[in-house]
Amino acid sequence: MDEIIKTQEYLNYIKEHCDNVQKSWELIQEKCQDKTFDFLIDDFKYFTLDSNIKRHDVSKLSTAEFVPYRRKFFPTDQEKENHKAEIDVYFNLAWEHHKAKNNHHWENWTAKENVGAYPHDTTYVVHNICDWMAMGMKFGDTAKSYYEKNKGKIILPQWSIDFMYEIFDCIYV
């Protein structure tokens, strides 16, 4: 029964996070409506980003991610006591899978940028910001402060940092 309760708690968390990503996207659209950002005026980019936002974190429901994430963040008492090392190993594999499958993580799109597959794609940056904003809604932070606290570990091309601060200037006035 504990696994069922923890699974429901994790599903509730995923839903809340995805709802917050959607709210973040709506806020960015509202606050940036007077700007000529390509993701707002180019229909292809807009609808691609909107579609990606609506499918945000769907990979967390996959076999590769669901149980390892649930056991890491919503473990039963027995799992906490008896399986910590195993949980960490499987979570690390799930996290690598998640980053590889989701271009809203900077580790994903910067790797693509480095090989030239998706140069200067602002939709990835916006989706990344929405993800950080959603986490901030949950944990009492902002995307801007999260970035500034962690920028020593977040390796971004300069164009994306400049673009990100343009978005921050719109939403954190």
N, C-alpha and C positions, 0 to 999 in steps of 0.2 A: 504494500500500500504506500510506503514511503516514496518509492520510485514514481508512482502515479502522481502523488502530490507534488513532488519536485519537478516532474515533467510539466505539469500544468503551470507551476510557477514560472518555469522557463519559457513556456509558450506565451504566457501573459507578458513577460519581459520583452520577448521578440515583438509582439504586437504593439506594445507601448513604444518601443524604439522606432518601429516602422511608422507609426502614427506621428511621432515627433519629427522624423525625417520629412514626412509629407508637410507638416506644419512649417518646418524650416524652409522648405522649397517655396511654399506659399508666401512666407514672409520676405524671402529674397525677391520674389517677383514683385511684391507690393513696394518694397523699399527701393528697388532698382528700376522701377517702371519708367523713370525719366531718363535713364541712361541708354546708350546705344550699344549695349553689350551684345555680342553676336549670338549668345545663347537665348536672347530674348527676341531678336529681330530676324534671325535665320530660322525659318520653319523647321528645316530638317534637324538642326541642333536642338531647338526647343522641344520638339516632339520626341526626339531620341532621349534627351535628358528627362523629360516628364515620364516617359515609359520606364526608364531605368530607375527613377525614384519610386515608381509604383511597384517595382519588383525588388526593391532594396532588400538585401540580406536573405533572399529566398534560398540561397545555398546553405543557410543555417538549418534548413529543414532536410538537407541531404544526409544520406548514410554516412558520408565522410565527416560531417560536422556535428550533427544533432546530438548524439549521445556524448561525444567527448566534451562539447561545450556545456551540456547540461550537467555532466558529472564534475566539471571544473567549477562552474559558477553556482550550481544548485545541487550540491552533493547530498546524499542521504547521510545520516550519522555513521552508518556502517562504511560507506565509501570514504568518508573523511578519515576514519580510524584505520582502515585496512588497505586502502588502495591509492594513497597519495602519489607515490612515485609513478605508478601505472597511469593515473589520471593525467599527470603532467606530461608524460610521453605522448599519450594519445591526443591531448589537447594541442601540443606543439605541432603535431602533424595536421590536425584540423585547422589550426590557425594559418599554417602555410597554404593549405588548400583554399581557405577562405580568401586570403590575399590574392592568390593566383586567379581566382574565379570572379573577383569583384574589383572593377576599375575605380570604385570610389575610395579605395585605399591607395595612398600615395606610393606605397611600395610597388603597386601594380603598374600604375600609369607612368611612373618615372622610369621603370625598367623598359617599358615599351618606347618611351621617348628616347632612351639611350640607344636603342637599335633603330630609331627612325620610323617606327611603325605608325605612331600617332602623334606627330609633333604638334605642340601648342594646342591641344584640345581642351578648350575651356570648360566643356561639359564635365570632364573628369574632376576638375578643380571645384566646380560648383557643387557637384555631388559629394565630394570630399568635405567641403564646408558644411553641407547639410548634415552629414553624418556627425561631424564634430559638434554642430549646434544641438543636434538631438541628444548627444551624450551630455552636453552641458545642461539641457533642460532636466535631465534625470539627476545629475550630480552637482548642480548649482555652479556652473561655470559658463564661459562663453567660448565660442570657437576661436576667437582672437586670443583670449588669455591662454587657452589650451596650447595654441600654436606657439605663442611667445614663451611659455614655460618649457616647451619641448623642442624648440627649433634647433637645438644642438644635436638632436637625434633624428630630426626630420630633414631629409636631404631632397631639396626641391630645386628645379631650375629657376633662375632669377625671374624669367617672364611670369612664372606661376606665382611667385611671392608677390610681385608687383600687382598682378591681377587679383590675388587674394585680398590684398590690402584695399584695393578699389571696392571690393564687395564689402569688406569690413567697414569701410568709411560710409557706405550706404546704410548698413543695418545697425551699426553701433554709433549713432549720432548723439 
